Amino acid sequence: MTGPFFAALRFLTIIPVPENWTGGEKGLEKCLPFFPVIGLLIGIAAALLDSALTGVLPPLPAAVLTVAFLIGISGGFHMDGLADTMDGFLSSRPRERILEIMKDSCTGAMGTVAISLVILLKVSLLFSLPSGARWNAILLMPLAGRAAMIAMMVLLPYARSGNGIAAVFGKHSRLHAVWAAFVLFAAGWMLAGWTAIAAGLITIVTAAIFMRWSFLKIGGYTGDTLGAAGEITEAVLPLVFLISACNR
C-alpha cells in the first residue's frame, strides 16, 4: 500500500518523492483513498507552521505566510486550476471554446480576479478567527479541499477527449467519496465538534453546487476544475468557523 500513498503524495504536493516509490501508473490508479490522508497531513503541517509563526509575528502576516504555504505545497497547481477554470467558465462561450480557454497557459482577467479574491478571503478569515478556531480551520482546510476533488473525480465524467492525468481517477468507486467525507467528519468532530460537522456539510454543499456548474459548462471535470474545487472549498470551511465564532 505504500506505492499508492507515495503516488498521492507526489501528485498532490511538491515533496520530491522518487518515482520508483509510487508504483507507476498502477500506484496512481489506486491512490485516491490516500487523498484525504495527504490533505490531513498538509493540514497538520500548516497548523503547526501557523502556530510557530503566530509566536513571533502578528496574526495578519502569519496568516499570509500560512496561506502561502497552503498554496505552495502543491506548487500552485490548484490555484492555477482555479484561474483557468474561471477564465473558461465566465467567458460565456460554448463548451469546446471553454475547454480551449482553460487549456491556455495565459491567465485572463477573470482568473486573476478569482485568485485574488480567494487569497484575500482565506487570509482575512484566518486573521479574524480566534486562535483555537484558527488552528482547527487550518488543519481541516486541505482535507476538505482534497475531499471535494475526490467527489468530483468519482461523481463526474472526465470532460476532455483522450486520457489526461486526471482521467485516471475516474475509474474508481463512488465509495471513495464516502470515505473522504467520513475522514473529514471524523477529524472535524474530534477537533471542533458540531462546528466542524456544520462546516463539513456546507463545504459538501458548496462542492456539489460547483460540480453541477462544471457539468453544465463542460459536461464533467478536468484537472483545472479539480484545483478550483479544492481552492473554493478550502475558502468556505474557515468562513463557517468564523460565522460560528461570531454568533457565540
For each residue, the residues with C-beta under 8 A, 3 or more apart:
1: 4 5
2: 5 6 21
3: 6 7 21 22 23 26 27 30
4: 1 7 8 22 23 27 28 30 31 33 34
5: 1 2 8 9 31 34 37
6: 2 3 9 10 17 21 22 23 27
7: 3 4 10 11 22 23 27 28 30 31 34
8: 4 5 11 12 31 32 34 35 37 38
9: 5 6 12 13 15 17 34 38
10: 6 7 13 15 17 19 21 22
11: 7 8 28 31
12: 8 9 35 38 39 42 74 146
13: 9 10 38 42 73 74 75
14: 72 73 74 75
15: 9 10
16:
17: 6 9 10 21 22
18: 21 22
19: 10 22 24
20:
21: 2 3 6 10 17 18
22: 3 4 6 7 10 17 18 19 27 28 31
23: 3 4 6 7 26 27 28 30
24: 19 27 28
25: 28 29 168
26: 3 23 29 30
27: 3 4 6 7 22 23 24 30 31
28: 4 7 11 22 23 24 25 31 165 168
29: 25 26 168 169 171 172
30: 3 4 7 23 26 27 33
31: 4 5 7 8 11 22 27 28 34 35
32: 8 35 150 153 154 169 172 176
33: 4 30 36 37 176 179
34: 4 5 7 8 9 31 37 38
35: 8 12 31 32 38 39 146 147 149 150 180
36: 33 39 40 143 146 147 150 179 180 183 184
37: 5 8 33 34 40 41 183
38: 8 9 12 13 34 35 41 42 146
39: 12 35 36 42 43 142 143 144 145 146 147
40: 36 37 43 44 139 142 143 183 187
41: 37 38 44 45
42: 12 13 38 39 45 46 70 73 142
43: 39 40 46 47 138 139 140 141 142 143
44: 40 41 47 48 139
45: 41 42 48 49 69 73
46: 42 43 49 50 66 69 70 73 138 139 141 142
47: 43 44 50 51 135 138 139
48: 44 45 51 52
49: 45 46 52 53 65 66 69
50: 46 47 53 54 62 63 66 126 134 135 138
51: 47 48 54 55 135
52: 48 49 55 56
53: 49 50 56 57 61 62 65 66
54: 50 51 57 59 62 131
55: 51 52
56: 52 53
57: 53 54 61 62 65
58: 61 62
59: 54 62 63 126 127
60: 63 64 123 127
61: 53 57 58 64 65
62: 50 53 54 57 58 59 65 66
63: 50 59 60 66 67 122 123 124 126 127
64: 60 61 67 68 123
65: 49 53 57 61 62 68 69
66: 46 49 50 53 62 63 69 70 126 138
67: 63 64 70 71 119 122 123 126
68: 64 65 71 72
69: 45 46 49 65 66 72 73
70: 42 46 66 67 73 122 141 142 234
71: 67 68 74 76 78 79 119
72: 14 68 69 75 76
73: 13 14 42 45 46 69 70
74: 12 13 14 71 77 78 79
75: 13 14 72
76: 71 72 79 80
77: 74 80 81 227
78: 71 74 81 82 145 226 227 228 230 231
79: 71 74 76 82 83 115 118 227 231
80: 76 77 83 84 107 224 227
81: 77 78 84 85 223 224 225 226 227 228 230 231
82: 78 79 85 86 111 114 115 118 224 227 228 231 232
83: 79 80 86 87 107 111 112 114 115
84: 80 81 87 88 101 102 103 104 107 111 224 227
85: 81 82 88 89 102 111 114 214 224 225 227 228
86: 82 83 89 90 110 111 113 114 228
87: 83 84 90 91 101 102 104 107 108 109 110 111
88: 84 85 91 93 98 99 101 102 217 218 224
89: 85 86 98 213 214 217
90: 86 87 110
91: 87 88 97 98 101 110
92:
93: 88 97 98 101
94: 97 98
95: 98 99 217 218 219
96: 99 100
97: 91 93 94 100 101
98: 88 89 91 93 94 95 101 102 217 218
99: 88 95 96 102 103 159 160 218 222
100: 96 97 103 104
101: 84 87 88 91 93 97 98 104 108
102: 84 85 87 88 98 99 218 222 224
103: 84 99 100
104: 84 87 100 101
105:
106:
107: 80 83 84 87 111 112 115
108: 87 101 111 112
109: 87 112 113
110: 86 87 90 91 113 114
111: 82 83 84 85 86 87 107 108 114 115
112: 83 107 108 109 115 116
113: 86 109 110 116 117
114: 82 83 85 86 110 111 117 118
115: 79 82 83 107 111 112 118 119
116: 112 113 119 120
117: 113 114 120 121
118: 79 82 114 115 121 122 231 232 235
119: 67 71 115 116 122 123
120: 116 117 123 124
121: 117 118 124 125 235 239
122: 63 67 70 118 119 125 126 234 235 238
123: 60 63 64 67 119 120 126 127
124: 63 120 121 127 128
125: 121 122 128 129 137 235 238 239 241 242
126: 50 59 63 66 67 122 123 129 134 137 138 238
127: 59 60 63 123 124
128: 124 125 242
129: 125 126 133 134 137 238 241 242 245
130: 133 134 245
131: 54 134 135
132: 135 136
133: 129 130 136 137 192 195 241 242 244 245
134: 50 126 129 130 131 137 138 238
135: 47 50 51 131 132 138 139
136: 132 133 139 140 191 192 195 196 241
137: 125 126 129 133 134 140 141 199 237 238 241
138: 43 46 47 50 66 126 134 135 141 238
139: 40 43 44 46 47 135 136 143 187 191
140: 43 136 137 143 144 184 187 188 191 192 196 199 200 237
141: 43 46 70 137 138 144 145 234 237 238
142: 39 40 42 43 46 70 145 146 234
143: 36 39 40 43 139 140 146 147 183 184 187
144: 39 140 141 147 148 184 199 200 203 233 234 236 237
145: 39 78 141 142 148 149 229 230 231 233 234
146: 12 35 36 38 39 142 143 149 150 180 230
147: 35 36 39 143 144 150 151 177 180 181 183 184 203 204 207 233
148: 144 145 151 152 203 206 207 210 229 230 232 233
149: 35 145 146 152 153 226 229 230
150: 32 35 36 146 147 153 154 176 177 179 180
151: 147 148 154 155 177 180 181 204 207 208 211 229
152: 148 149 155 156 207 210 211 214 221 225 226 229
153: 32 149 150 156 166 169 170 172 221 226
154: 32 150 151 169 170 172 173 174 176 177
155: 151 152 174 177 211
156: 152 153 159 170 211 214 215 220 221
157: 170 219 220 221
158: 164 166 167 170 220 221 222
159: 99 156 214 218 219 220 221 222 225
160: 99 164 167 222
161:
162: 167
163: 167 168
164: 158 160 167 222 223
165: 28 168 223
166: 153 158 169 170 221 222 223 226
167: 158 160 162 163 164 170
168: 25 28 29 163 165 171
169: 29 32 153 154 166 172
170: 153 154 156 157 158 166 167
171: 29 168
172: 29 32 153 154 169 176
173: 154 176
174: 154 155 177 178
175: 178 179
176: 32 33 150 154 172 173 179 180
177: 147 150 151 154 155 174 180 181
178: 174 175 181 182
179: 33 36 150 175 176 182 183
180: 35 36 146 147 150 151 176 177 183 184
181: 147 151 177 178 184 185 200 204
182: 178 179 185 186
183: 36 37 40 143 147 179 180 186 187
184: 36 140 143 144 147 180 181 187 188 200 203
185: 181 182 188 189 196 197 200
186: 182 183 189 190
187: 40 139 140 143 183 184 190 191 196
188: 140 184 185 191 192 196 197 199 200
189: 185 186 192 193 196 197
190: 186 187
191: 136 139 140 187 188 196
192: 133 136 140 188 189 195 196 199 241
193: 189 196 197
194: 197 198
195: 133 136 192 198 199 240 241 244
196: 136 140 185 187 188 189 191 192 193 199 200
197: 185 188 189 193 194 200 201
198: 194 195 201 202 240 244
199: 137 140 144 188 192 195 196 202 203 236 237 240 241 244
200: 140 144 181 184 185 188 196 197 203 204 237
201: 197 198 204 205
202: 198 199 205 206 236 237 240
203: 144 147 148 184 199 200 206 207 233 236 237 240
204: 147 151 181 200 201 207 208
205: 201 202 208 209
206: 148 202 203 209 210 232 233 236
207: 147 148 151 152 203 204 210 211 229 232 233
208: 151 204 205 211 212
209: 205 206 212 213
210: 148 152 206 207 213 214 225 228 229 232
211: 151 152 155 156 207 208 214 215 221 229
212: 208 209 215 216
213: 89 209 210 216 217
214: 85 89 152 156 159 210 211 217 218 220 221 225 229
215: 156 211 212 218 219 220
216: 212 213
217: 88 89 95 98 213 214
218: 88 95 98 99 102 159 214 215 221 222 225
219: 95 157 159 215
220: 156 157 158 159 214 215
221: 152 153 156 157 158 159 166 211 214 218 225 226
222: 99 102 158 159 160 164 166 218 225 226
223: 81 164 165 166 226 227
224: 80 81 82 84 85 88 102 227 228
225: 81 85 152 159 210 214 218 221 222 228 229
226: 78 81 149 152 153 166 221 222 223 229 230
227: 77 78 79 80 81 82 84 85 223 224 230 231
228: 78 81 82 85 86 210 224 225 231 232
229: 145 148 149 151 152 207 210 211 214 225 226 232 233
230: 78 81 145 146 148 149 226 227 233 234
231: 78 79 81 82 118 145 227 228 234 235
232: 82 118 148 206 207 210 228 229 235 236
233: 144 145 147 148 203 206 207 229 230 236 237
234: 70 122 141 142 144 145 230 231 237
235: 118 121 122 125 231 232 238 239
236: 144 199 202 203 206 232 233 239 240
237: 137 140 141 144 199 200 202 203 233 234 240 241
238: 122 125 126 129 134 137 138 141 235 241 242
239: 121 125 235 236 242 243
240: 195 198 199 202 203 236 237 243 244
241: 125 129 133 136 137 192 195 199 237 238 244 245
242: 125 128 129 133 238 239 245 246
243: 239 240 246 247
244: 133 195 198 199 240 241 247 248
245: 129 130 133 241 242 248
246: 242 243
247: 243 244
248: 244 245
